[in-house]
């Protein structure tokens, strides 16, 4: 949290291609973290910047967001919920599976049990087909945390949070990845993925402040990405990845898409 990603435009590029943001809080006080799985491309910066950004968001959540939520609610808040948007999910997402597995492994080793529930929304056929195969392979503890909702999941999610905390992609008629998203009723809402969103501005300013405090007591740090050695993925995770790849090839065979699917490989696994 003492090493900002600079210049700001580089960090904006990271935010535009690693779609994660804080959209609000549940009625129980848990932070609502939105993740744009289907439209994240991870192609505008070094992988180390994406890992650095992910760790910074985790640390900020644990050091600032959760303590603030605890204080506001008057009870201990130690977990969040995550809403995973599968809009736009394509086979090309497999090209990033090594990075995503590394991030997942970092979370497993350093931030265990920080997510109460994963809600999966806007699910395309390609995800549904693979999910039926992968679900039995997951540990029961993990499987219980994952709920695949119908459509945008709006109706189910409104049972645990107010409309103002819904991510933009769960609001009826809201779509797109611009910094401000227009809804069907003509209103606009900030895209929680964007650097311009209040939560990201607060995080970025906090990191810059921590860097300034650190520099007052020591020589300035060289600015740049933090290089993190990727931990080896759990053998079970590697098994799941291979299963996904195999199922995609089967889908390709059954739909006459064998040539395009045959080029899909999971690098590093």
Secondary structure as GFF3:
##gff-version 3
##sequence-region A 1 269
A	DSSP	alpha_helix	8	17	.	.	.	ID=ss1
A	DSSP	beta_strand	20	25	.	.	.	ID=ss2
A	DSSP	beta_strand	31	35	.	.	.	ID=ss3
A	DSSP	alpha_helix	47	60	.	.	.	ID=ss4
A	DSSP	pi_helix	61	65	.	.	.	ID=ss5
A	DSSP	alpha_helix	66	73	.	.	.	ID=ss6
A	DSSP	beta_strand	80	85	.	.	.	ID=ss7
A	DSSP	three_ten_helix	91	96	.	.	.	ID=ss8
A	DSSP	alpha_helix	97	110	.	.	.	ID=ss9
A	DSSP	beta_strand	115	121	.	.	.	ID=ss10
A	DSSP	alpha_helix	125	134	.	.	.	ID=ss11
A	DSSP	three_ten_helix	135	137	.	.	.	ID=ss12
A	DSSP	alpha_helix	140	143	.	.	.	ID=ss13
A	DSSP	beta_strand	146	148	.	.	.	ID=ss14
A	DSSP	alpha_helix	154	157	.	.	.	ID=ss15
A	DSSP	three_ten_helix	163	165	.	.	.	ID=ss16
A	DSSP	three_ten_helix	168	170	.	.	.	ID=ss17
A	DSSP	beta_strand	180	182	.	.	.	ID=ss18
A	DSSP	beta_strand	188	190	.	.	.	ID=ss19
A	DSSP	alpha_helix	198	215	.	.	.	ID=ss20
A	DSSP	alpha_helix	235	254	.	.	.	ID=ss21
A	DSSP	alpha_helix	258	262	.	.	.	ID=ss22
###
